[in-house]
Amino acid sequence: MQVRLKVKRFDPERPEEKGRFQEYSVDMPEHATVLESLLEVRDYEDGTLALRCSCRSSICGSCAMRINGRARLACKTQVRSLTAEGADEVVVEPPGNMPVIKDLVVDMAPFWDQVRAVKPWLQPSGPPPEREYLVPNEAMTALTEVMNCIMCGACVSDCTVLEVDPTFLGPAALAKAWRFVGDPRDSDDLARLREYSEPSGMWDCTRCNMCVQVCPKDVKPMDLILKLRAKATHAGVTGNYGARHTEAFVELVEHSGRLDEFRLPILTHGKLNVLGQLSDLPVALRMIRSGKLPSPFHKRIGGIKHIKRIFRRFAKQPSGGSH
C-alpha cells in the first residue's frame, strides 16, 4: 500500500518560515498506522523529521497529533481508516493550542500548568487516618471514566475555547478536577468548586463537544465539566456569570417556553449591575446595525402549561435536577 503523507514542518532555527508542508510517499503494509508510516519516513527517507512516540500501544499518549484535521493518536490511527473516510492523503500536523518546538513536537508545559492549577491531589481534612481508608466500590466506579485519561492532550489540541483564550483551564485539567471533586476522600470540594467557577474556569466551556469527539480513551471531558457545574450549582456556588447565565436560561424557558434573548444578558449580569449592562452596549450596537437585536417584546408559546409541568416534574426529583 502506497501511503502519501503531507507533514507540517517547522524549523526553530528558521522561525520566519512559520511552518511549511512537506510531502512523502512510502510503501507500507495494509494494516500500517500513521505512526509506523512516519517512522518509516524518519528512519529511511528524512532523518530530520521530529516526532514523539513511546509505547506504540495507545497507552502513553505521547504520539497525539492532528491527523486530517483532528487530534488523534498516531499509533492508534490506521491509514486505511482514513482512506475509508475519503482521504487520498494523510495530512499530519502538530497538536494545536501548544507552542511548536520542532515539526510535530510541541511544548507541553502549558498543558501541565493547567493540570497543576486544579490541584490534582487529594486534600483530606483532619489528621491522617490510623489505617487505610477503604473507598466504597460504587464511588470509585463512578470515577473510572475520568481515570482512563492518559494525558495525551488531544482534547486540549482541539479545544475551541483555548484557540481564543489561552487562560482557559482546558478540558483535560477540568476532567482531572472532577476526578478529585468526585472522590469521597477529598474534603475540599466547596473551595475547589469556587476556584473552578472563577473566570477561565469551568463556565467558560462552550460545550462544542470537540473534546468528546477526539478523546482516544472515551473520557468525555465536556460531560465531566457539566457535572462540575451541576455540583457547584447545587452547592450554592452561584455568584458568577456562568451560574447566573444558566439559571436565567432555565427561568426564561420555564416562563415562556422559549428563550428570551433580550432579557438573558440582563439577568446574567444581574438586574442591579449597571456596569455589567453597559459592558454589553458595544455588542448591542453591532447587533442593531446588522439587524440582529432580539425584540424586547417576547411572547409565550402556545401550550406553555405543558412546559411548566415538565419543569415541576424535574423539580421534584431528589437531586433537584441539573441544568
PEDA-V205314 format. One record per residue. N is the residue number from 1. PHI is phi in whole degrees, 0 to 359 (none if undefined). PSI is psi in whole degrees, -180 to 180 (none if undefined). D_CENTER is the distance of its C-alpha to the mean C-alpha in whole Angstrom. Layout:
<<N;PHI;PSI;D_CENTER> <N;PHI;PSI;D_CENTER>>
//
This chain:
<<1;none;128;36> <2;272;121;35> <3;254;121;32> <4;261;119;31> <5;249;138;28> <6;237;103;27> <7;252;133;26> <8;284;122;24> <9;251;146;26> <10;215;125;26> <11;255;114;29> <12;297;-19;29> <13;276;-8;33> <14;226;61;32> <15;296;-19;29> <16;295;-20;31> <17;288;-25;30> <18;56;28;27> <19;91;147;26> <20;209;159;28> <21;262;141;28> <22;231;136;30> <23;257;143;31> <24;224;157;33> <25;222;122;34> <26;229;149;35> <27;266;118;36> <28;230;159;34> <29;295;163;35> <30;300;-30;34> <31;268;8;31> <32;299;145;30> <33;264;169;26> <34;296;-39;24> <35;298;-45;25> <36;299;-37;28> <37;293;-41;29> <38;294;-40;28> <39;293;-34;30> <40;298;-43;33> <41;297;-48;32> <42;295;-38;32> <43;279;-28;35> <44;234;-13;37> <45;240;-41;37> <46;213;95;35> <47;289;-7;34> <48;275;-9;33> <49;292;126;29> <50;253;132;27> <51;205;165;24> <52;250;141;23> <53;196;160;23> <54;212;-79;25> <55;286;-30;25> <56;60;23;25> <57;227;22;24> <58;62;34;20> <59;246;-43;20> <60;276;-28;20> <61;80;3;17> <62;286;-17;18> <63;262;22;19> <64;294;133;15> <65;200;168;16> <66;274;123;16> <67;236;118;18> <68;52;45;20> <69;90;-2;17> <70;217;154;14> <71;289;133;12> <72;209;164;15> <73;275;124;17> <74;295;-31;20> <75;285;-18;22> <76;260;-13;21> <77;263;110;21> <78;280;142;25> <79;299;-39;26> <80;293;-24;28> <81;291;-32;25> <82;288;-37;24> <83;297;-38;27> <84;295;-25;27> <85;279;-3;24> <86;100;7;27> <87;275;137;26> <88;258;-2;30> <89;210;161;28> <90;254;112;25> <91;264;119;23> <92;243;127;21> <93;228;161;20> <94;291;160;18> <95;303;148;14> <96;275;171;13> <97;64;18;12> <98;220;145;14> <99;296;137;18> <100;276;130;20> <101;271;-52;23> <102;197;128;25> <103;51;-110;24> <104;261;9;21> <105;259;125;21> <106;244;161;19> <107;277;115;19> <108;274;3;16> <109;304;-45;17> <110;300;-37;15> <111;298;-49;12> <112;290;-31;15> <113;297;-40;16> <114;296;-44;12> <115;296;-44;13> <116;296;-29;16> <117;295;-23;16> <118;266;10;15> <119;54;72;18> <120;280;57;17> <121;209;157;21> <122;290;143;23> <123;234;78;25> <124;285;162;27> <125;255;157;30> <126;77;-177;34> <127;290;161;36> <128;300;142;35> <129;294;153;36> <130;289;-27;39> <131;222;170;38> <132;301;137;34> <133;273;111;32> <134;273;116;32> <135;278;137;28> <136;303;140;29> <137;304;-41;28> <138;295;-31;26> <139;292;-42;24> <140;282;-29;23> <141;299;-36;22> <142;292;-19;20> <143;259;0;18> <144;302;-41;18> <145;304;-51;15> <146;286;-28;13> <147;287;-8;16> <148;284;-11;15> <149;300;131;13> <150;253;11;15> <151;57;42;13> <152;280;-24;13> <153;85;8;10> <154;299;-42;9> <155;294;-37;6> <156;292;-39;6> <157;304;-40;9> <158;253;12;8> <159;290;121;5> <160;287;-25;8> <161;289;-43;8> <162;297;-24;9> <163;295;-28;11> <164;248;-16;13> <165;220;93;13> <166;296;-13;13> <167;276;-10;13> <168;301;138;10> <169;298;-31;9> <170;92;156;6> <171;294;-38;3> <172;294;-46;7> <173;295;-41;9> <174;289;-32;8> <175;295;-41;8> <176;296;-35;11> <177;300;-43;13> <178;297;-33;13> <179;302;-33;15> <180;266;-33;17> <181;297;-36;18> <182;276;-3;18> <183;273;123;21> <184;296;-15;24> <185;279;-12;26> <186;272;135;24> <187;246;11;26> <188;245;30;23> <189;302;-46;21> <190;297;-44;22> <191;295;-40;22> <192;299;-49;18> <193;297;-37;17> <194;296;-42;19> <195;293;-43;18> <196;289;-16;14> <197;273;-4;15> <198;290;164;17> <199;308;144;16> <200;75;9;12> <201;260;-147;11> <202;294;-25;10> <203;281;-8;12> <204;275;-9;10> <205;295;132;7> <206;267;3;9> <207;57;43;8> <208;284;-16;8> <209;78;3;7> <210;297;-40;7> <211;296;-33;5> <212;291;-41;7> <213;293;-38;10> <214;265;-12;10> <215;298;122;10> <216;283;-8;13> <217;243;13;14> <218;57;40;13> <219;284;-30;11> <220;59;62;8> <221;305;-40;6> <222;299;-40;6> <223;298;-37;9> <224;288;-34;10> <225;296;-40;8> <226;295;-33;11> <227;293;-40;13> <228;299;-44;13> <229;298;-46;14> <230;297;-43;17> <231;294;-39;18> <232;297;-43;18> <233;297;-45;20> <234;292;-25;22> <235;275;-2;23> <236;87;12;24> <237;274;79;22> <238;237;5;22> <239;275;52;23> <240;213;162;20> <241;300;-41;19> <242;299;-48;16> <243;294;-42;18> <244;295;-37;21> <245;298;-44;20> <246;296;-46;19> <247;296;-40;22> <248;294;-41;24> <249;302;-49;22> <250;296;-45;23> <251;301;-42;27> <252;289;-39;27> <253;293;-40;27> <254;296;-34;29> <255;287;-42;32> <256;234;-3;32> <257;88;-9;30> <258;207;164;28> <259;287;132;26> <260;266;94;28> <261;292;-21;26> <262;288;-41;29> <263;274;-18;29> <264;304;-52;25> <265;295;-30;24> <266;295;-46;28> <267;289;-32;27> <268;296;-45;23> <269;286;-29;25> <270;104;132;28> <271;301;-28;31> <272;263;0;33> <273;273;84;30> <274;295;-41;32> <275;297;-38;31> <276;296;-42;27> <277;297;-42;29> <278;294;-30;31> <279;295;-23;27> <280;273;-4;26> <281;300;-45;30> <282;302;-39;29> <283;294;-42;26> <284;298;-40;29> <285;295;-40;32> <286;295;-38;29> <287;293;-37;29> <288;297;-44;33> <289;297;-34;34> <290;267;2;31> <291;73;27;33> <292;245;9;29> <293;290;126;30> <294;298;150;30> <295;289;136;33> <296;287;-12;34> <297;262;98;36> <298;256;134;34> <299;245;147;36> <300;287;152;35> <301;280;164;35> <302;289;146;37> <303;74;30;37> <304;299;-25;35> <305;298;-31;37> <306;288;-37;35> <307;297;-45;31> <308;297;-35;33> <309;295;-37;34> <310;298;-45;30> <311;297;-41;29> <312;296;-38;32> <313;296;-44;31> <314;291;-31;28> <315;294;-22;29> <316;275;-8;31> <317;293;147;29> <318;304;-36;29> <319;282;-11;25> <320;84;0;26> <321;76;167;23> <322;226;150;20> <323;263;none;19>>
//
